[in-house]
Amino acid sequence: MEALRRSHSLLRRFNNPRNLRRTYAINASTIDASAQPSVPPPWRPSTVLDEWVAREAHPISLRQLTFFGRSLSEARLLSSANYVRMELPTRIAHRLRDMQTLPYQALTNKHIGHVYELYYAAFEQFRKVPEIRTLDDNDRFCQVIKTTLNQHLTVIPHLAIGVLEIQGSVKSEQCDRFMNTLLRSRISRRVIAEQHLALTDTFHSPWHFPDAKKSPMAPEDDFIGEIFLRCNARELIEKCAEIARAATKQAYGLDVVLPEIVVKGHLDITFPYIPSHLEYIIGELLRNSIQSTVETFSPASPSTKPPPIEVLVCEAPQHIIIRVSDQAGGVDPEVLPYLWSFAKGPRKSKRLRNLNQVPRLAATPEDVVTQTSQQKENVKPDSLSPITARSADLKLGIGLPMSRIYAEYWAGNLELHSLEGYGSDAFLQISRLGNKNEVLSTRAMMDAV
């Protein structure tokens, strides 16, 4: 209750224009110059936001999404649209409230302010969408979703820069909680939004209806929206390994000798999952291991093949465990205590410089592909999973903590153990059955901290 009273007190001050000007004038001299925007955050009434914050989000599981989309009809598609129509502003409202309860110095940071404005604009747009009654209504709603998803590709870089810049006024632990909450919520919104877009595409496909003749170009029945019912561990790992190896060659030169990636264990198991989530996690783990191995062994003996990286897949009744092991000497002891933090750790200046070179980030496997590849492949810049201009050797310091958020989103886990002087073992555990609800961050969770 005490936390709730403090929250309402902050909100009253934040929403009073007189107090806003006074607080800004008092604190302006204590704010780091790099953290100041050109103007203070705009004032808005909080009544409408309060109404949406009072609503509870409704989490879903992969199994629920699968059963719902398996027998897709017009009624089900419209039901999906109205679920998304209500869930998006509800989930965004909770995150807006989280930002409003940050110390005022954080709200005046131009990068966090940028995210706040994006979220508020999206909240206002989605809450005003009327009930979706027809397919034409749904098509218009889908266009709004696509535009918003594209606009919000700037969120991750701005958040990461913002939490690094406000270290003088906000504790690192609070920054990490804030980042984890916002990014987990971001994943949740993109999952339900992209799933609905995929279901809409399926419904409009000429081969969707039972008596339609299948086209050779039709997608496999194993996909229901964004969910692949038969994800294969070996195929996923091999695909991620190919991307990671190509990125390493791009960073260190085509002549660099790369370690072999050996995949062992239960390689033929299949399970339902959203492939891009797994590809991001495994891609980050393999990329880190390959680059660390190259940096450890290439300078000493450029022509000698470095030790292999082993990937072990283990099948359990409820879970699948994937272990990625390398012999690259372990994690730098200076970095190890801050491995899962967005806010803490050394090399802050370098991370800020690198993040400023990445204006948009989708947090998908495609992020490792360079602008050159984008031009060759004629990828549209407004694609929902865009390929950014990130160089392969541009280290941002957010790959591992972002991977853990992806793992935990479907009630999984990601751990890393470092053996100094030898190597590292990363353990990824995911649910095999798809029956775990998404792990959401609610306002109540933030207030309880």
N, C-alpha and C positions, 0 to 999 in steps of 0.2 A: 504493500500500500504506500509505503514511503517513496518507493521508486515511481509509483504512479503519480503521487502528488508533485514530485519534482518534475516529472514529464509535463504535466498540465501547466505548471508554473512557467517552464521554458516556452511552452507553446503560446501562452498568453503574451509573454514578452516578445516572442518572435512575430506574432500576428498583430502587434500594436505598432503602427508606423512611428509614433512618437518615441517609444522605447527603442525601436529598431535604429533610429537615427542616433539616439543618445548612446546606445551600446556600441555602435560602430565608431562613433567619435572617441569614446573612452578607450577602446581596445585597439584602434588603428595603429598606435605607436608601438604596440607590443607584438604585432603580427610581422612575421618574416616577409620581407619585400617580395620574394618570389611567390608567396602564397596569396598575394592580394589581387583581386580582380579589379576591373576598371570601375565597377559600381557595386554597391552592396546587394545582397539578394533581394528580389522584389517582394513586396508584401502581398499576401493573399488571404482571404477569409478561410478559416479552417472548418466551417460548419459542414460543407459537403464532404470533405476528407474524413471528418469524424464519423460520418454515416457509413462510409465504406470501410474504415478501419474496424468498426464494430462488427463487420461481417467476418465469418471464418472461411478460410480457404478449404477446398475439398480435395484432398490428395487422391491420387489414382496410382494404380500399379500397371506394370507391363501386361499382366494377364488380363486386367480389366479392359485396357486399350485394345488388346488382341480380340477378346470376345466381342467387344462392341463393334469393331470394324470388320469382323469376319463376314457378317451378313449385312452389307451396307445397302441401305435403302434411302429414299429421299427423306423420310421421316427421321431416320437415324442421323443423316447428315445435318439436317436442320437442328436436331437436338444437340449434336456436337458443337454446332456454331453458337448456340445460345449458352452452352456450358462455357465455352471459351470467352464469349462476350461478357459474362459475369465474372469469370475467374481472373481475367487479365487486370481489370481495374481494381479488384479486391487485393490481389497480390502486389500490385504496384503501390496501392495506398499504404499498405503496411511498410513498405520500404521507404516511402516518402516520410512516414512518421519516424522511422529510424533515423533518417537524415536530419529531420527537424530537432531531434533530441541530442544531436552532436553538440559539442561546445561551439560557441558562436564563431570562434576563430576558424574552425573547420569549414563552416558554411561559407565563409568569405574566401576560401580557396577557389581560384577560378576553375580548376579541374573538377572538383566536387560540385561546384556550382553548375558546371556544364551538364553533369550527370543529373543533378536535381531538376534542371530545366527540361531535359529530355524526358525524364520520368513524369514530370507534372504535365507536360504537353500530351504525352501518351495517355495518362490517366484521364485528362479532360476529354480526349478524343474517344476513348473506348467507353467511358461511362455514358456518353451521349448517344451511343449506337442504339437504335430502337430494336425491339424484338424482331428476330429474323424469321420471317414467315414463308418466304419463297426462295427458289434457287437463285433468282436474280438478286435478292437481298443478300444471299450468302456470297455470291460472286463479288459484290461491292465490298462486303466485309473482308473478304480474303485480300482484296487489293489494299485495304487499309492495313491489314496485318503485314503484308509484304513490305509496304513502305516503311512501317515502323521498325520491323526487323532490320532493314537495311540502315535506317538512321541510327539505330542503337549499336552498330558495330564499333562506334567510337567509345563505348562505355568502358571496356576493360582497360585500355591504355590510360584513359583519363583517371579512372579510379586508382590504378596502380601508381601513377605519378602523384595524385592528390595525397594518398596516405603516406608517401615518402616525404612530401613537402610539409605536412602538418605535424611532424614529429615533435616540434618544440611546444605545441599546445595540447596535443592529445597523446595519451600513453600508447605505446606500441601494442600492448595487449588489447586495448579497446579498438585500435585500428584493425587488428587482425580479426577480431570478432565481427566488426563492421564489414570487412571485405568478404569474409566467409558467408555472412548472412546475405549480402547483396548478390554475390556471385551464385550461391545456391538458388536463390530466388530467380535470378536471370535464367539459369538452366531450366528451372521448372516452367517458366513462361514460354521459353522457346520450344520446349518439348510439346506442350499442349497446342501451341500455335502452329508449329511445323507439322505436327501430326494431323491437325485439322486441314491444313493446306494439302497435305499428301492424300488424305481421304477425299477431298474435293476433286483433286486431279484424277484419282481412281474412278470416282463416280462419273466424271465427264468423259472417261476413256471409252472408245467404241467397243472394246472387248470386255467391259465390266459386266454387262448383263448376261444372265445365264445362257440364253439362246444365241448369243453373239458368237461369230466365228473368230477364233483367236488369231491375232496377227503374229508373225514371227518376231516382231519388235515388241510384243507385249511383255511386261515385266513378269517375273516368276511369281507364282501364287504364294511362295514362302514369305513375301513381303506383305504386311498389313500396315499401310501408311509408312511411317519411318521405322517400324519394328521388323527386324528380320528374324523369322521364327527358327531358322536353322543356322545361326552363327557357328562357324567352325573355327576352333581355336588355332589350328595349324595355318589355315588360310589367312586369318587375321594377322597372325604374327609374321608370316612371310610377306604380306602386303606392307605392314609397318616397317619391316626390316629393309625392304626395297627403298621405301621413301627415306628412311633414316640414312641408309648408305649413300643414296644420291645426294642428300643434303650435306653429308660429311665430305664427300668428294668436291662438292661445290665450295665448301669452306676452306679445305686444306689442299686442294689441287687434285687433278685427275690422276696423278702418279702416286698418290698416297696409298700405302698398303693397309687395307682394312681387315679387321678381325673377322673370322668366320662366325656365323651365328648358327649354333647347333640347337635344334628343337627336339625335345624328348618328352616322354610321358604319354598321357592319354590324348593322342592327337586327333582322334576321329570323333570326339564328343561334339554334340551340337546343343544349342540352347537359345532361347529368345533374348534378344537385346537390341539396343539401338547401336548399330555398328560404329557410327562416328564417335560415340562416347568411348568405346573400347579402343578404337584406333588412336584417339588422342592420348589416352593414358599409356598404352603400350608403345606408341610412337615416341613419346617423351622419354620413357625409360630406356628404350633402345638407343635413341639419339644421344642421351647423356652417357650411356655406357660406351658406345662406339667412339664418341669424341674424347672421352677420358682415356680410353685405351690408346687411341692414336697419339694423344698428347704425352702419354707416359712412355710409349715405346718407340715412336717414330724418330724423335731427336737422337736417341742413343744408337739405333740401328735402322736407318731408313728402309733398307731392303729386306729386313727380316720380318717374317709374318708374325704379328703379335698373337698372344694367346686368345683362344676363342671366347665368345660370349655364349653362355648356356641359358636356354629358356626351357623351363620344366613346367609342364601342364599336369595338374593333379585333379582328378575327379572325385568328389565326395557326394553323398546323397543330397545335401542341401546347397552345396557351394562348388565353385570352381576356383582353384588357386593357381596363379601363374607366378613363377619365380624367375626373375631375370638376374643372372649372376655374371659378374665380370672380375677380371684380375688387374684392375687399373690402379691399384694402390690405395683404394678407399677414398672417402670424401675428405676434402681439406678440413683439418680440425678447426680452422677459423670460421668455416661456413657451417659445419655440422650442427651446432646448437640452434641455428636459424633456418634449418632446411625447409620447414613448413610455414615459414612466416612471409607475409607480403611486406611487412613494415620494418622488421628488424634485420640486422646483419650488416656485414661490411660491404664495401663497394657501392655505396649509395649513389655517388656521383656518376659512376659508370652506368648503373642501372637507369638513372634518370636520363642520361644522354641517349642510351639505346631506346628507351621507351618513347622518347620524343621523336624518334625516327619511324615509329610505327603508329600512324594515325588511326588505323582501323585493325581490329583483331577479332576474329570469329571464334577463337579457341576450338579450332577443328584441325584435323591432320593437314589440311591444305595450307595452313599458315606457314609451313616450312618451305613452300615453293616460292621462288622469286618472281619479281615483276617480269623478268625475261621469259620465264615459262608461261606466265599469264598471257603475254602478248603472242607467243607462239601458238598457244592453244585457243586463242580468241575467246577467252573467258570474259563475260560481261562484267564491268566494274560494279554493277548494282546487283550482282548475284547474291542470293540469300546466304551462301557460304563462300564469301569472296576469298580470293587468293591475294594476300597482302604483299606489299613490296618489301617484306622482311628478308634481310640477307640471312643465309644459312648459319653464319657465325655470329649473329647478333643475339647475345644472351640477355634475356629480359629478367631473369630471376623469379618468374612466376609459374614456370612449367610444372614443378612438383606440387606446390600447394594447389594449383588449379586441377591437377590430376587427382589429388586426394578428394577434392570437392566432387568431381565427377564420380569417383568410386563410391563415396559415401551417399551420393544422391539416391541410388537404388539400394541403400542399406548394405553396401559393401565396405571395403577397407583397403587402405594402402599403407604399407610400412616399409622402411628402409633400414638395413643394418650395415654399418661400415666396419670393416676390419682394417685398421690402419696399417699400411705397409703391404696389404695384400689385395683387397678388392671390396666390392659391395654386393649385397643381396637385397633386391626389392621384391616384396611379396604383395601381390594384388589378389584380393578375394572378392568375388562377385556372387550374387545369388544365381543359382542354376535354374530355378523354377519360374522366375519372373513374378512371384506372388508377393513381393515386398512393396509396400507403398513408397512413393517418393518421400524423402526426408525433407520436410519443409521447415523454414524458419518463420515463426510467427512473431507478432509483436509481444505476446506474452513471454516468449523465450528471451527476447531482448530485455524486457523489464525485470526478468528474474535474475539477470546477471548481477 
